[in-house]
Amino acid sequence: APAAEAAPAAPTETETAAAAPEADAAEAEAEAETETAAAAPAEPAPSEEILEVASLAFDFGDPASGEKIFRKCSACHMVGDGAKNRVGPILTGVIGRPAAAVDGFKYSKAMAAKGDEGLVWTPEVLLEYLERPRDYVKGTSMSYAGLRKEDERRDVIAYLNTFE
């Protein structure tokens, strides 16, 4: 008759006690790594990091001049403390904000779609958008024809950048 295979012997108490410090050390190391990761400062989200780099490279204009030019925009938009939505959404904090993201404002379907596609109002995007808003977002309800002069657009963007 074939020999029966021997069942593996259960570890002795001494063998179990010897393995325990290794398991405890591995568990303690894993906990330490988790605590270190939790204590480390959070890195900015990629979009924030990209925005910061883009803004550093952007040639902003003159905010004081931009404030004067913004008067054309103020018929529909407000900025600063106490700003409220008008015909257009508030523009406080617009730089770095996703399109169509102001709570309580009813955006056109075209602008809402741009927001859903991931459009973010970086200085570069605003520079292009403010030239001809209706060409940049086909179907937008923004009726303003745009600012044709690049230096004026840069000034307005510099002014908007003073509001977070």
C-alpha positions in Angstrom: 0.0 0.0 0.0 1.2 3.5 -0.7 2.6 5.4 2.2 0.3 8.1 3.6 1.7 11.6 3.3 2.5 13.1 6.7 0.5 16.2 7.6 2.6 19.2 8.3 3.2 19.6 12.0 1.6 22.6 13.7 4.1 25.3 14.7 5.3 25.0 18.2 4.7 27.7 20.8 8.4 28.7 20.5 8.2 29.0 16.7 5.0 31.1 16.9 6.6 33.4 19.5 9.7 33.8 17.3 7.6 34.8 14.3 5.5 37.3 16.2 8.2 40.1 16.5 8.7 40.0 12.7 5.0 40.4 12.1 4.8 43.1 14.8 7.7 45.0 13.2 6.2 44.8 9.7 2.9 46.0 11.1 4.5 48.9 13.0 6.5 49.9 9.8 3.3 49.9 7.7 1.5 52.1 10.4 4.5 54.5 10.5 4.4 54.9 6.7 0.7 55.6 6.9 1.2 58.2 9.6 4.0 59.8 7.7 1.9 60.0 4.5 -1.0 61.5 6.5 1.3 64.1 8.2 2.9 65.1 4.9 1.5 68.3 3.4 -0.9 67.7 0.6 0.4 68.3 -2.8 -1.7 70.7 -4.9 -4.0 69.1 -7.4 -2.5 69.0 -10.9 -4.9 71.6 -12.1 -3.9 74.0 -9.3 -0.2 73.3 -10.1 -0.7 73.9 -13.8 -2.6 77.1 -13.1 0.1 78.4 -10.8 2.8 77.8 -13.4 0.6 79.3 -16.2 -0.1 82.3 -14.1 3.6 82.9 -13.3 4.4 82.8 -17.0 1.4 85.0 -18.0 2.2 88.7 -18.7 -0.5 90.4 -16.7 -1.3 94.0 -17.6 -2.0 97.0 -15.3 -4.8 96.3 -12.7 -5.5 100.1 -12.3 -6.1 100.4 -16.0 -8.1 97.1 -15.9 -10.4 98.6 -13.3 -11.3 101.4 -15.6 -11.9 99.0 -18.6 -13.9 96.7 -16.3 -16.6 99.4 -16.1 -17.8 98.1 -19.5 -18.2 94.7 -17.9 -19.9 96.0 -14.7 -23.3 96.4 -16.4 -23.5 92.6 -16.2 -20.8 91.4 -13.8 -19.7 92.3 -10.2 -16.5 91.6 -8.4 -15.3 91.9 -4.8 -17.0 91.7 -1.4 -20.7 91.6 -1.6 -20.7 90.8 -5.4 -23.9 89.3 -6.7 -24.9 87.6 -9.9 -26.5 90.0 -12.4 -27.1 89.3 -16.0 -23.7 87.6 -15.8 -22.1 85.6 -12.9 -19.9 87.2 -10.3 -16.3 87.3 -11.4 -14.7 87.3 -7.9 -12.2 84.4 -8.0 -12.8 83.7 -11.7 -9.1 83.0 -12.5 -8.6 79.3 -11.9 -12.3 78.6 -11.6 -14.0 76.0 -13.9 -16.4 77.5 -16.4 -20.1 77.5 -15.4 -19.3 77.0 -11.7 -20.9 79.9 -9.8 -23.7 78.6 -7.6 -27.1 80.1 -8.3 -26.3 81.4 -11.8 -28.2 80.0 -14.7 -25.7 79.4 -17.5 -26.4 78.9 -21.2 -26.3 75.3 -22.4 -23.2 76.2 -24.4 -21.3 77.5 -21.3 -22.5 74.6 -19.1 -21.2 72.2 -21.8 -17.8 74.0 -21.7 -17.7 73.6 -17.9 -18.6 69.9 -18.3 -15.7 69.5 -20.8 -13.3 70.9 -18.2 -12.8 74.5 -19.3 -11.0 76.4 -16.6 -10.6 80.2 -16.7 -6.8 80.5 -16.8 -5.3 83.9 -17.7 -4.5 82.5 -21.1 -8.0 81.2 -21.7 -9.5 84.5 -20.6 -7.2 86.4 -22.9 -8.6 84.5 -25.8 -12.2 84.4 -24.6 -12.5 88.1 -23.9 -11.4 89.0 -27.4 -14.6 87.5 -28.9 -16.7 85.6 -26.3 -19.3 84.4 -28.8 -16.7 83.0 -31.1 -14.9 81.2 -28.2 -18.1 79.7 -26.8 -20.6 79.3 -29.6 -24.1 79.7 -28.3 -23.1 81.6 -25.1 -25.7 84.1 -23.8 -23.0 86.7 -23.2 -23.9 89.4 -25.7 -20.7 91.5 -25.3 -18.7 91.7 -28.5 -15.4 91.6 -26.7 -12.2 93.6 -26.2 -10.2 93.7 -29.4 -7.0 95.2 -27.9 -4.8 92.7 -26.2 -3.4 95.1 -23.8 -6.9 96.0 -22.5 -7.7 92.3 -22.1 -4.4 91.8 -20.1 -5.3 94.8 -17.9 -8.8 93.5 -17.2 -7.3 90.0 -16.4 -4.8 91.7 -14.0 -7.7 93.5 -12.3 -9.7 90.3 -12.0 -6.7 88.6 -10.6 -6.8 91.0 -7.6 -10.0 89.3 -6.5 -9.9 85.9 -5.0 
